């Protein structure tokens, strides 16, 4: 077990005011908190990030505070609608701002999709892998009306999937967070050695 509480950054990648993605992410965050996990929710509709530009984005005055939130997180939980087989532009823009900050951390995803969200999930996994992060070997995808309605999960299979996600974020998030701390503090070779200070 981790000596420090697990920290999850839950990123809402939908800008829709009545977003089912946001509502499902909120339910997952509540279940994680009930299990003793600390959750910091970043809602990109209320905390928008300027379009990433490598020439000046990291020099903007709001960037250090956002970077600190990402660095504090042990797990990056992202929620996004499926837009033309891809993640939302807002979520992609958030991900573009960071790289080393994701190294060695766990990524998990929730996708609102009528088509299982497979391509979206693959893209999120690709981002995680390119940033030397880990990702759960599955995602949670749902369709608005069949799985989630009026703020409630209405499909038993989807409910079980959410319960599995909450459990796996907690269990594998803690394992990876502990190992990440050991690797960053150690001297052995490994892919996190380049992030040692």
Secondary structure by P-SEA (a helix, b strand, c coil): cccccbbbbccccccccccaaaaaaaaaaaaaaaabbbbbbbcccccccccccccccccccaaaaaaaaaaaccbbbbbbccccccccaaaaaaaaacccccccbbbbbcccccccaaaaaaaaaaaaaaaccccccbbbbbcccccccccccccaaaaaaaaaaaaaaaaaaaaaaaaaaaaaacccccccccccc
